Amino acid sequence: MRKPVIAGNWKMHKLVAESVATALALRPLVANANHCEVIIAPVFTALKTVADRLEGSNIRIAAQDCAPEAKQGAHTGEVSAEMLRDAGATHVIIGHSERRQFYGETDAFVLRKTQAALQSGLTAIVCVGEMLEQREAGMAESVVRAQLEGGMRELTPSDLDRIIIAYEPVWAIGTGRTATPEQAQEMHAFVRRVLSERFSTAASDALRILYGGSVKPDNAAGLMKQADIDGALVGGASLEAESFANIINYNQ
Ligand code: PGA
């Protein structure tokens, strides 16, 4: 059985005090959510404070990015996976489409970051997903296959234990246009097939694949019913404790 994961990606939102307030409001609302793992990803500057304030809770902390270099060094502006772990993170989001689109991240870069995360003991939430033109040109599967093959090229089957994939069609992110549960299921089954060919059936059967892109309280349950959807990566609807809690408690 794959335990679902519901992760909130706060992107570049919230000052430290606002991050803490949202985290503390979320805490009691999800205290009984034993059916899934709950993760929030605050901005770097709020990460340690939020992690400290959530100690002893069932909410884990993710960073939104990490350096591709595992070791400390002369890399101005970068934060290493080890530093994130030291600050209280257990997970890190890697290769989000906003980083690929606006900061030029390539699959090779995603691979290096994933390796750095694994080396430092973090679980990597690796994002893949096609753009609208690619879907309309019938290329959704080939684009996602290339991202998976390029981004996971040097990894081993045992590395998959600490990887979570987030399938996020770019046309559904922040647009209010969610993939239908059937469209998402089809792509999730495809991702699992690609990884079973690349690694092993056992490893890909155990892998959690999250859906991301305009997940809201009213569409979460329908998505979560799909056989290969093992959770959600939530942007906008995770910024407010109550709406994020309603997604986490989709089973009630
Ligand atoms: P959204 O963002 O839920 O606001 O569409 C999802 C994401 O970018 O991870």
Boltz pocket constraint, residues with backbone or C-beta under 6 A from the ligand:
constraints:
  - pocket:
      binder: B
      contacts: [[A, 9], [A, 168], [A, 172], [A, 173], [A, 174], [A, 175], [A, 176], [A, 212], [A, 213], [A, 214], [A, 215], [A, 233], [A, 234], [A, 235], [A, 236], [A, 237]]
      max_distance: 6.0
